[in-house]
Amino acid sequence: MKASEIRDLTTEEIVARLKDETEKLLRLKLNHAVSAVERPSDILNTRRNVARLKTILTQRSAEAQTTN
């Protein structure tokens, strides 16, 4: 997911997507600890998506604080 796609989402959608991606990352890490994962790059991509989502949320909260 690209940052431009994330910016098009509402804050509530971003929070929901962040929860889903965080759960997905946890599952991938647990599966990787138990056995080999088919695509280890999925862990990296999911971790980056979580970071992107958190970054956009932080930017939005900073914008909200400066406008108030």
Contacts in CASP RR format, 6 or more apart in sequence:
PFRMAT RR
TARGET T0000
AUTHOR 0000-0000-0000
METHOD contacts of the structure
MODEL  1
MKASEIRDLTTEEIVARLKDETEKLLRLKLNHAVSAVERPSDILNTRRNV
ARLKTILTQRSAEAQTTN
1 17 0 8 1.000
1 49 0 8 1.000
1 52 0 8 1.000
3 52 0 8 1.000
3 55 0 8 1.000
3 56 0 8 1.000
6 14 0 8 1.000
6 17 0 8 1.000
6 52 0 8 1.000
6 53 0 8 1.000
6 56 0 8 1.000
7 56 0 8 1.000
9 17 0 8 1.000
11 57 0 8 1.000
11 60 0 8 1.000
14 53 0 8 1.000
14 56 0 8 1.000
14 57 0 8 1.000
15 57 0 8 1.000
17 53 0 8 1.000
18 50 0 8 1.000
18 53 0 8 1.000
18 54 0 8 1.000
18 57 0 8 1.000
21 46 0 8 1.000
21 49 0 8 1.000
21 50 0 8 1.000
21 53 0 8 1.000
22 50 0 8 1.000
24 46 0 8 1.000
25 43 0 8 1.000
25 46 0 8 1.000
25 47 0 8 1.000
25 50 0 8 1.000
28 37 0 8 1.000
28 42 0 8 1.000
28 43 0 8 1.000
28 46 0 8 1.000
29 43 0 8 1.000
31 37 0 8 1.000
32 40 0 8 1.000
32 43 0 8 1.000
37 43 0 8 1.000
END
